[in-house]
Amino acid sequence: MIFHSFGRKNLVYFRDVYDHLIRIAEELDSLRDILSSVLEIHLASTSNQLNATMKRLTAYGTIFVMITAIAEHLRHELQIHARVGVALRLFCRPRGHGGDFAWAVFLFQETR
């Protein structure tokens, strides 16, 4: 055999080196498994956060779609009833002073 040429003392040394290399390889495999588990945990956490955000955005979108549909329906109704629509549009403007109400009443009386 090849091992006889190394001698007894060297053979024990090489077995010890071989044992250390096997332990290092096993530890590397263990660390690789731990690292892949940590990566999977991180991806699952990120996915859960994204799902929560998507639920929130879907709820907001649903609310605003309803509001938009109601506003669109009211806009059509106001176009059908133009006299009331002119008065409401002028009355509901966000101006902040009372002149708009008087102006709306004046226009409402003019359209009759």
Secondary structure in CASP SS format (residue, H / E / C, confidence):
PFRMAT SS
TARGET T0000
AUTHOR 0000-0000-0000
METHOD secondary structure of the structure
MODEL  1
M C 1.00
I H 1.00
F H 1.00
H H 1.00
S H 1.00
F C 1.00
G C 1.00
R H 1.00
K H 1.00
N H 1.00
L H 1.00
V H 1.00
Y H 1.00
F H 1.00
R H 1.00
D H 1.00
V H 1.00
Y H 1.00
D H 1.00
H H 1.00
L H 1.00
I H 1.00
R H 1.00
I H 1.00
A H 1.00
E H 1.00
E H 1.00
L H 1.00
D H 1.00
S H 1.00
L H 1.00
R H 1.00
D H 1.00
I H 1.00
L H 1.00
S H 1.00
S H 1.00
V H 1.00
L H 1.00
E H 1.00
I H 1.00
H H 1.00
L H 1.00
A H 1.00
S H 1.00
T H 1.00
S H 1.00
N H 1.00
Q H 1.00
L H 1.00
N H 1.00
A H 1.00
T H 1.00
M H 1.00
K H 1.00
R H 1.00
L H 1.00
T H 1.00
A H 1.00
Y H 1.00
G H 1.00
T H 1.00
I H 1.00
F H 1.00
V H 1.00
M H 1.00
I H 1.00
T H 1.00
A H 1.00
I H 1.00
A H 1.00
E H 1.00
H H 1.00
L H 1.00
R H 1.00
H H 1.00
E H 1.00
L H 1.00
Q H 1.00
I H 1.00
H C 1.00
A H 1.00
R H 1.00
V H 1.00
G H 1.00
V H 1.00
A H 1.00
L H 1.00
R H 1.00
L H 1.00
F H 1.00
C C 1.00
R C 1.00
P C 1.00
R C 1.00
G C 1.00
H C 1.00
G C 1.00
G H 1.00
D H 1.00
F H 1.00
A H 1.00
W H 1.00
A H 1.00
V H 1.00
F H 1.00
L H 1.00
F H 1.00
Q H 1.00
E H 1.00
T H 1.00
R C 1.00
END
